[in-house]
């Protein structure tokens, strides 16, 4: 950083170094096995899944323009457009800050670009610099100008070169007056070639797709090969990589743009890549959890439903095989035992620190305990509804309680429920709720208190060991929220 001139050359020659390779990808690994199993079924049968993908495409098309400040769009019409499609007549006065015709042109350009990358993956077309230029031309089809600066640093509009690398420096200015310089125009073509070559090697080396997508996106943004539209193209290319490996488009929501996305990119600029990889994983996990709640059968045709029904019964019979059921049973039990161990660790630590001022205890119900399976059923149904997922009540569930007794009339209880999530039997949710118990046991009244923590969702048809780190983080977070809630209520 040159403090006097306030100029910062962000770009460094593109390379793939070990701090990327060593990034933790467990946020996606915890759930991806369940998704790939479910994906095969949904692709074959579900019209609802096809519409889900269309909604994701439309969401990407809208949000990418919002965060690039090409336009603004009210949340209400955003939701309508995502659900129903881009129909100009849906717009009302004040829904957007640019002419309606310009908005529709931008949205359709973005949507065509998203559809284009799906087609490219379907056709197994390689990722080349020629394709990247083609993508840039498509996404900027209805954009005439880019922002530039003259020799004195004054802003001016310049003609946008579509599908062509920049011929002058990119020099956006931060709030503190610092000019950011990306790859110089004279090095752009060779750097883009280098980036694509490294990408192909990473794919051949079977580097995790989450890491490849985040690295490629970051490398592209440091080059900034085009005069404008770099953010849009970077997110499309990150999406293409995810789609190539069976995941979803990468969409940055407007409310996440500054607090997560830009901050993670800037952290990666300084050589710390984990934050960006984690954010990319969060976006994929969010969409996977939605997809796991898609119904497989949406047809009303008797013949189609009958055919699917017969296949499902055949598959169900196969899945009832002893080895498969034992795998799920053993992994469910391993999750329960591990959660119980974590709660006991916290109990022992807190008991010493509390010095007798509160009484702590752990309660539990295993997946095999039929007599107490119904306990906390109401709380789990309410929790699943709040977090918008399908609680599969036909499959086994278990629960744990972390009880904190301050007095006979003041008792709190953290409930940890372990139950099946969505429509696939390989997916578990670990959910949390807090209850306040007032009065003695024979006259106690339970009140469920708000505990703003979404479920932790994992796959259980593969190794559980690698998932334990994030399970522990989740439970620690739940206990932290409980202790904060209790502390706030004590006068």
C-alpha positions as CSV (number, residue, x, y, z in Angstrom):
1,X,0.0,0.0,0.0
2,X,1.3,3.4,-1.0
3,X,-0.2,5.7,1.7
4,X,0.9,8.9,0.0
5,X,-0.7,8.2,-3.3
6,X,-3.4,6.0,-1.9
7,X,-2.9,3.4,-4.6
8,X,-3.1,-0.3,-3.9
9,X,-2.1,-2.9,-6.5
10,X,-4.3,-5.8,-5.5
11,X,-3.3,-8.2,-8.2
12,X,-0.5,-10.7,-7.8
13,X,0.4,-13.3,-10.4
14,X,-2.2,-16.0,-10.2
15,X,-1.1,-19.2,-8.4
16,X,-2.7,-22.0,-6.3
17,X,-0.9,-22.2,-3.0
18,X,-1.3,-24.6,-0.1
19,X,-3.4,-22.4,2.1
20,X,-6.2,-23.0,-0.4
21,X,-5.7,-26.7,-0.6
22,X,-5.8,-27.0,3.2
23,X,-9.1,-25.2,3.7
24,X,-11.8,-26.9,5.7
25,X,-14.7,-28.1,3.5
26,X,-16.7,-29.9,6.2
27,X,-19.6,-27.4,6.0
28,X,-20.4,-29.0,2.7
29,X,-19.1,-32.5,3.3
30,X,-21.4,-32.9,6.3
31,X,-24.4,-33.0,4.0
32,X,-23.3,-33.6,0.4
33,X,-23.7,-37.4,0.5
34,X,-27.4,-37.1,1.3
35,X,-27.8,-34.5,-1.4
36,X,-26.2,-36.7,-4.1
37,X,-28.4,-39.7,-3.2
38,X,-31.5,-37.5,-3.3
39,X,-30.5,-35.7,-6.4
40,X,-30.5,-38.8,-8.6
41,X,-34.1,-39.5,-7.6
42,X,-35.3,-35.9,-8.0
43,X,-33.7,-35.5,-11.5
44,X,-35.6,-38.5,-12.7
45,X,-39.1,-37.8,-11.3
46,X,-39.7,-34.4,-9.9
47,X,-41.2,-31.5,-11.8
48,X,-41.0,-29.6,-8.5
49,X,-37.2,-30.0,-8.6
50,X,-37.1,-28.6,-12.1
51,X,-39.1,-25.6,-11.0
52,X,-36.8,-25.2,-7.9
53,X,-33.8,-24.9,-10.3
54,X,-35.7,-22.3,-12.3
55,X,-36.4,-20.3,-9.2
56,X,-32.7,-20.5,-8.2
57,X,-31.7,-19.2,-11.7
58,X,-34.1,-16.3,-11.4
59,X,-32.9,-15.5,-8.0
60,X,-29.3,-15.4,-9.2
61,X,-30.3,-13.2,-12.2
62,X,-32.0,-10.6,-9.8
63,X,-29.5,-10.5,-7.0
64,X,-26.4,-10.3,-9.1
65,X,-27.6,-7.0,-10.6
66,X,-28.7,-5.6,-7.3
67,X,-25.3,-6.1,-5.6
68,X,-23.6,-4.6,-8.7
69,X,-25.9,-1.6,-8.3
70,X,-27.2,-1.8,-11.9
71,X,-30.7,-1.4,-10.4
72,X,-32.6,-1.8,-7.2
73,X,-35.7,-4.0,-6.8
74,X,-38.1,-4.1,-3.9
75,X,-38.2,-7.4,-1.9
76,X,-41.9,-7.9,-2.7
77,X,-41.5,-7.8,-6.5
78,X,-38.3,-9.8,-6.1
79,X,-40.2,-12.7,-4.5
80,X,-42.9,-12.5,-7.2
81,X,-40.3,-12.5,-10.0
82,X,-38.5,-15.5,-8.4
83,X,-41.7,-17.5,-8.1
84,X,-43.6,-16.5,-11.3
85,X,-40.9,-15.3,-13.8
86,X,-39.9,-12.0,-15.2
87,X,-43.2,-10.4,-16.3
88,X,-43.1,-6.6,-16.8
89,X,-46.8,-6.2,-16.0
90,X,-46.1,-7.3,-12.4
91,X,-44.1,-4.2,-11.8
92,X,-45.7,-1.3,-9.9
93,X,-44.5,2.3,-9.4
94,X,-41.5,2.4,-7.0
95,X,-40.6,-1.3,-7.4
96,X,-37.3,-0.3,-9.2
97,X,-35.1,2.7,-9.6
98,X,-34.5,2.5,-13.4
99,X,-36.9,2.4,-16.3
100,X,-38.9,-0.9,-16.4
101,X,-37.7,-1.7,-19.9
102,X,-34.0,-1.3,-18.8
103,X,-34.7,-3.5,-15.8
104,X,-36.3,-6.3,-17.9
105,X,-33.4,-6.2,-20.3
106,X,-30.8,-6.6,-17.5
107,X,-32.8,-9.4,-15.9
108,X,-33.2,-11.4,-19.1
109,X,-29.5,-11.0,-20.0
110,X,-28.6,-12.3,-16.6
111,X,-31.1,-15.2,-16.8
112,X,-29.9,-16.1,-20.3
113,X,-26.3,-16.2,-19.0
114,X,-27.3,-18.6,-16.1
115,X,-29.1,-20.8,-18.6
116,X,-26.1,-20.7,-20.8
117,X,-23.8,-22.1,-18.1
118,X,-26.2,-25.0,-17.4
119,X,-26.2,-25.8,-21.1
120,X,-22.4,-25.6,-21.2
121,X,-22.1,-28.1,-18.4
122,X,-24.7,-30.4,-20.0
123,X,-22.8,-30.4,-23.2
124,X,-19.5,-31.0,-21.4
125,X,-17.9,-28.0,-23.0
126,X,-14.5,-27.1,-21.6
127,X,-13.9,-23.9,-19.7
128,X,-11.7,-21.7,-21.9
129,X,-10.9,-18.0,-22.2
130,X,-12.9,-17.9,-25.3
131,X,-16.0,-19.2,-23.4
132,X,-15.4,-16.6,-20.7
133,X,-15.4,-13.8,-23.3
134,X,-18.6,-15.2,-24.8
135,X,-20.2,-15.2,-21.3
136,X,-19.2,-11.6,-20.7
137,X,-20.7,-10.5,-24.0
138,X,-23.9,-12.2,-23.1
139,X,-24.3,-10.8,-19.6
140,X,-23.5,-7.3,-20.7
141,X,-25.6,-7.5,-23.9
142,X,-27.8,-4.5,-23.0
143,X,-25.2,-2.5,-21.2
144,X,-23.8,0.4,-23.2
145,X,-21.3,2.0,-20.9
146,X,-18.8,1.3,-18.1
147,X,-17.4,3.7,-15.6
148,X,-13.9,5.0,-16.1
149,X,-11.6,7.8,-15.0
150,X,-9.7,10.4,-16.9
151,X,-6.0,11.4,-16.3
152,X,-7.0,13.6,-13.5
153,X,-9.0,10.9,-11.7
154,X,-12.4,12.3,-12.6
155,X,-15.3,9.8,-13.2
156,X,-16.5,9.4,-16.8
157,X,-18.6,7.0,-18.9
158,X,-16.7,5.0,-21.5
159,X,-18.0,2.6,-24.1
160,X,-18.2,-0.9,-22.7
161,X,-16.1,-3.4,-24.7
162,X,-18.2,-6.6,-24.7
163,X,-16.4,-9.9,-24.8
164,X,-13.1,-8.2,-25.0
165,X,-10.4,-7.7,-22.3
166,X,-9.9,-4.2,-20.9
167,X,-7.6,-1.8,-22.6
168,X,-7.1,0.5,-19.6
169,X,-6.6,0.0,-15.8
170,X,-9.5,-0.9,-13.6
171,X,-9.3,1.6,-10.7
172,X,-12.3,1.7,-8.5
173,X,-11.9,3.9,-5.4
174,X,-12.7,2.8,-1.9
175,X,-14.4,5.1,0.7
176,X,-11.1,6.1,2.1
177,X,-9.9,7.4,-1.3
178,X,-7.6,4.5,-2.1
179,X,-7.5,3.5,-5.7
180,X,-7.5,-0.3,-6.3
181,X,-5.5,-1.5,-9.3
182,X,-6.1,-5.0,-10.7
183,X,-4.0,-6.8,-13.3
184,X,-2.6,-4.4,-15.8
185,X,-4.1,-4.7,-19.3
186,X,-0.9,-5.8,-20.9
187,X,-0.7,-8.9,-18.6
188,X,-4.5,-9.7,-18.6
189,X,-4.5,-12.3,-21.5
190,X,-1.6,-14.3,-20.2
191,X,-3.0,-14.2,-16.6
192,X,-6.4,-15.5,-17.8
193,X,-4.6,-18.3,-19.7
194,X,-2.7,-19.2,-16.6
195,X,-5.8,-19.2,-14.4
196,X,-7.6,-21.6,-16.8
197,X,-4.6,-23.9,-17.0
198,X,-4.4,-24.0,-13.2
199,X,-8.2,-24.7,-13.0
200,X,-7.9,-27.7,-15.4
201,X,-5.0,-29.1,-13.3
202,X,-7.1,-28.7,-10.1
203,X,-9.9,-30.7,-11.6
204,X,-7.5,-33.4,-12.8
205,X,-6.0,-33.5,-9.3
206,X,-9.5,-33.9,-7.8
207,X,-9.2,-30.9,-5.5
208,X,-12.5,-30.3,-3.7
209,X,-15.0,-28.4,-5.9
210,X,-15.8,-26.0,-3.1
211,X,-12.1,-25.0,-3.0
212,X,-11.8,-24.8,-6.8
213,X,-14.9,-22.6,-7.1
214,X,-13.8,-20.2,-4.4
215,X,-10.2,-20.0,-5.6
216,X,-11.3,-19.5,-9.3
217,X,-13.7,-16.7,-8.3
218,X,-11.0,-14.9,-6.2
219,X,-8.3,-15.3,-8.9
220,X,-10.7,-13.9,-11.5
221,X,-11.6,-10.9,-9.3
222,X,-7.9,-10.0,-8.8
223,X,-7.3,-10.0,-12.5
224,X,-10.5,-8.1,-13.3
225,X,-10.1,-8.9,-17.0
226,X,-13.0,-6.7,-18.3
227,X,-13.7,-3.0,-18.1
228,X,-17.0,-3.8,-16.3
229,X,-19.2,-6.8,-15.4
230,X,-16.4,-8.7,-13.6
231,X,-18.4,-9.4,-10.5
232,X,-21.3,-10.9,-12.6
233,X,-19.0,-13.0,-14.6
234,X,-17.0,-14.2,-11.6
235,X,-20.2,-15.4,-9.9
236,X,-21.4,-17.1,-13.1
237,X,-18.0,-18.9,-13.4
238,X,-18.1,-20.0,-9.7
239,X,-21.7,-21.3,-10.4
240,X,-20.5,-23.2,-13.5
241,X,-17.9,-25.0,-11.4
242,X,-20.5,-25.9,-8.8
243,X,-23.0,-27.1,-11.4
244,X,-20.3,-29.2,-13.1
245,X,-19.9,-31.1,-9.8
246,X,-23.6,-31.5,-9.1
247,X,-24.3,-28.5,-6.9
248,X,-26.2,-25.2,-7.4
249,X,-25.6,-21.8,-8.8
250,X,-23.6,-19.5,-6.5
251,X,-25.9,-16.6,-5.6
252,X,-24.9,-13.8,-3.3
253,X,-28.0,-12.3,-1.6
254,X,-28.0,-8.5,-1.3
255,X,-28.1,-8.7,2.5
256,X,-25.0,-10.8,2.5
257,X,-23.0,-8.8,0.0
258,X,-21.1,-6.5,2.4
259,X,-21.2,-8.4,5.6
260,X,-20.1,-11.8,4.3
261,X,-19.1,-11.8,0.6
262,X,-17.0,-8.6,0.2
263,X,-15.4,-9.1,3.6
264,X,-14.5,-12.7,2.8
265,X,-13.0,-11.6,-0.6
266,X,-10.9,-8.9,1.1
267,X,-9.7,-11.4,3.7
268,X,-8.6,-13.7,0.8
269,X,-6.8,-10.7,-0.8
270,X,-4.6,-10.7,2.3
271,X,-3.8,-14.4,1.9
272,X,-6.4,-16.0,4.3
273,X,-8.8,-18.1,2.1
274,X,-10.8,-20.1,4.7
275,X,-13.4,-17.4,5.2
276,X,-14.2,-17.3,1.5
277,X,-14.4,-21.1,1.2
278,X,-16.7,-21.2,4.2
279,X,-19.0,-18.6,2.8
280,X,-19.2,-20.4,-0.6
281,X,-20.1,-23.6,1.4
282,X,-22.8,-21.8,3.3
283,X,-24.5,-20.7,0.1
284,X,-24.4,-24.3,-1.2
285,X,-25.6,-25.8,2.1
286,X,-28.5,-23.4,2.1
287,X,-29.7,-24.6,-1.3
288,X,-29.1,-28.2,-0.5
289,X,-31.3,-28.0,2.6
290,X,-34.1,-26.5,0.5
291,X,-33.7,-29.2,-2.1
292,X,-33.8,-32.0,0.5
293,X,-37.3,-30.8,1.3
294,X,-38.6,-31.1,-2.3
295,X,-41.2,-33.8,-2.9
296,X,-40.3,-36.4,-5.4
297,X,-43.7,-36.9,-6.9
298,X,-45.6,-33.9,-8.2
299,X,-47.5,-35.5,-11.1
300,X,-51.3,-35.9,-10.9
301,X,-51.3,-38.5,-13.6
302,X,-52.3,-41.9,-12.3
303,X,-50.1,-43.8,-14.7
304,X,-47.0,-41.7,-13.8
305,X,-47.6,-41.9,-10.1
306,X,-48.3,-45.6,-10.3
307,X,-45.0,-46.2,-12.1
308,X,-43.0,-44.1,-9.5
309,X,-44.9,-45.8,-6.7
310,X,-43.9,-49.3,-7.9
311,X,-40.2,-48.2,-8.3
312,X,-40.2,-46.7,-4.9
313,X,-41.6,-49.9,-3.3
314,X,-38.9,-51.9,-5.1
315,X,-36.1,-49.5,-3.9
316,X,-37.6,-49.5,-0.4
317,X,-37.4,-53.3,-0.3
318,X,-33.8,-53.1,-1.4
319,X,-33.0,-50.5,1.2
320,X,-34.5,-52.6,4.0
321,X,-31.5,-54.9,3.5
322,X,-29.8,-55.5,6.8
323,X,-26.4,-54.0,5.9
324,X,-28.0,-50.7,4.8
325,X,-30.2,-50.4,7.9
326,X,-27.4,-51.3,10.2
327,X,-25.3,-48.5,8.7
328,X,-28.0,-45.9,9.3
329,X,-28.7,-47.3,12.8
330,X,-25.1,-47.3,13.9
331,X,-24.4,-43.8,12.6
332,X,-27.5,-42.4,14.2
333,X,-26.4,-43.9,17.5
334,X,-22.9,-42.6,17.1
335,X,-24.3,-39.1,16.6
336,X,-26.4,-39.4,19.8
337,X,-23.5,-40.7,21.9
338,X,-21.2,-37.9,20.7
339,X,-23.8,-35.2,21.5
340,X,-24.3,-36.8,24.9
341,X,-20.5,-36.8,25.5
342,X,-20.3,-33.1,24.5
343,X,-23.2,-32.1,26.9
344,X,-21.5,-34.0,29.7
345,X,-18.2,-32.2,29.1
346,X,-20.0,-28.8,29.4
347,X,-21.9,-30.0,32.4
348,X,-18.7,-31.1,34.3
349,X,-16.9,-27.8,33.4
350,X,-19.9,-25.6,34.5
351,X,-20.5,-27.6,37.7
352,X,-17.0,-26.8,38.9
353,X,-17.3,-23.1,38.0
354,X,-20.8,-22.7,39.5
355,X,-19.5,-23.9,42.9
356,X,-22.9,-25.3,43.9
357,X,-25.0,-22.3,42.9
358,X,-27.0,-24.3,40.4
359,X,-27.7,-27.9,39.7
360,X,-27.0,-29.4,36.3
361,X,-28.1,-32.7,34.9
362,X,-28.4,-34.5,31.5
363,X,-31.5,-36.5,30.3
364,X,-31.7,-38.6,27.2
365,X,-33.9,-40.8,25.1
366,X,-32.3,-43.2,22.5
367,X,-33.6,-44.0,19.1
368,X,-34.7,-47.4,20.4
369,X,-36.7,-46.1,23.4
370,X,-40.2,-46.4,22.1
371,X,-41.8,-45.5,25.4
372,X,-40.4,-41.9,25.3
373,X,-40.3,-41.3,21.5
374,X,-43.3,-39.1,21.7
375,X,-41.7,-36.7,24.2
376,X,-41.0,-33.2,22.7
377,X,-43.0,-34.1,19.6
378,X,-44.8,-30.7,19.7
379,X,-41.6,-28.8,20.1
380,X,-39.9,-30.6,17.2
381,X,-42.9,-30.0,14.9
382,X,-42.9,-26.3,15.8
383,X,-39.2,-26.1,15.4
384,X,-39.3,-27.7,11.9
385,X,-42.1,-25.4,10.8
386,X,-40.2,-22.3,12.0
387,X,-37.1,-23.3,10.0
388,X,-39.2,-24.4,7.0
389,X,-38.3,-28.1,6.6
390,X,-40.1,-31.4,6.6
391,X,-39.7,-33.4,9.8
392,X,-39.9,-37.1,8.9
393,X,-41.9,-38.4,11.8
394,X,-42.0,-42.0,10.5
395,X,-38.3,-42.5,11.2
396,X,-36.6,-42.9,14.6
397,X,-35.7,-39.8,16.6
398,X,-33.8,-39.2,19.9
399,X,-33.4,-36.4,22.3
400,X,-31.1,-35.0,25.0
401,X,-31.8,-32.4,27.7
402,X,-29.4,-30.1,29.4
403,X,-31.1,-29.1,32.6
404,X,-30.1,-26.1,34.7
405,X,-31.9,-25.9,38.1
406,X,-31.5,-22.6,39.9
407,X,-34.3,-23.3,42.5
408,X,-37.4,-25.4,42.9
409,X,-39.4,-22.7,41.0
410,X,-36.8,-21.7,38.4
411,X,-35.5,-24.3,36.1
412,X,-34.3,-24.2,32.5
413,X,-33.9,-27.0,30.0
414,X,-32.1,-27.0,26.6
415,X,-33.6,-29.7,24.4
416,X,-31.4,-31.2,21.7
417,X,-33.5,-33.2,19.3
418,X,-31.9,-35.6,16.7
419,X,-34.4,-36.4,14.0
420,X,-34.7,-37.0,10.3
421,X,-34.8,-34.1,7.9
422,X,-36.5,-33.8,4.6
423,X,-37.6,-36.7,2.4
424,X,-34.4,-38.8,2.5
425,X,-33.6,-41.3,5.3
426,X,-29.9,-40.5,5.2
427,X,-30.3,-36.9,6.5
428,X,-30.4,-36.0,10.2
429,X,-31.1,-32.6,11.8
430,X,-29.8,-31.6,15.2
431,X,-32.3,-29.0,16.5
432,X,-32.4,-27.0,19.7
433,X,-35.1,-25.4,21.9
434,X,-35.2,-23.9,25.3
435,X,-37.9,-24.4,28.0
436,X,-38.5,-22.6,31.3
437,X,-40.1,-24.7,34.0
438,X,-41.8,-22.8,36.9
439,X,-43.1,-24.4,40.0
440,X,-42.6,-27.8,41.7
441,X,-42.7,-31.0,39.6
442,X,-46.3,-31.7,40.3
443,X,-47.4,-28.2,39.5
444,X,-44.8,-27.2,36.9
445,X,-45.7,-25.2,33.8
446,X,-43.4,-25.3,30.8
447,X,-42.8,-22.3,28.6
448,X,-40.8,-22.6,25.4
449,X,-38.4,-19.6,25.0
450,X,-37.1,-18.3,21.7
451,X,-33.7,-19.7,20.8
452,X,-32.7,-18.4,17.4
453,X,-30.6,-21.2,16.1
454,X,-31.2,-23.1,12.9
455,X,-30.8,-26.9,12.7
456,X,-27.4,-28.5,12.0
457,X,-28.0,-30.9,9.1
458,X,-25.8,-33.8,8.3
459,X,-25.6,-37.0,6.1
460,X,-25.4,-40.3,7.9
461,X,-24.7,-42.7,5.1
462,X,-21.0,-42.1,5.2
463,X,-18.3,-41.6,7.9
464,X,-19.5,-39.7,11.0
465,X,-16.1,-39.0,12.4
466,X,-15.4,-36.0,10.1
467,X,-18.7,-34.4,11.0
468,X,-18.0,-34.3,14.8
469,X,-16.2,-31.0,14.7
470,X,-19.2,-29.1,13.4
471,X,-21.6,-30.9,15.7
472,X,-19.6,-29.8,18.7
473,X,-19.5,-26.2,17.4
474,X,-23.3,-26.3,17.0
475,X,-24.0,-27.6,20.5
476,X,-21.5,-25.1,22.0
477,X,-23.4,-22.4,20.2
478,X,-26.7,-23.6,21.6
479,X,-25.4,-23.8,25.1
480,X,-23.9,-20.3,24.8
481,X,-27.3,-18.9,23.7
482,X,-29.0,-20.6,26.6
483,X,-26.6,-19.3,29.2
484,X,-27.0,-15.8,27.7
485,X,-30.7,-16.1,27.9
486,X,-30.7,-17.2,31.5
487,X,-28.2,-14.5,32.5
488,X,-30.4,-11.8,30.9
489,X,-33.4,-13.0,33.0
490,X,-31.6,-12.9,36.3
491,X,-32.0,-9.7,38.2
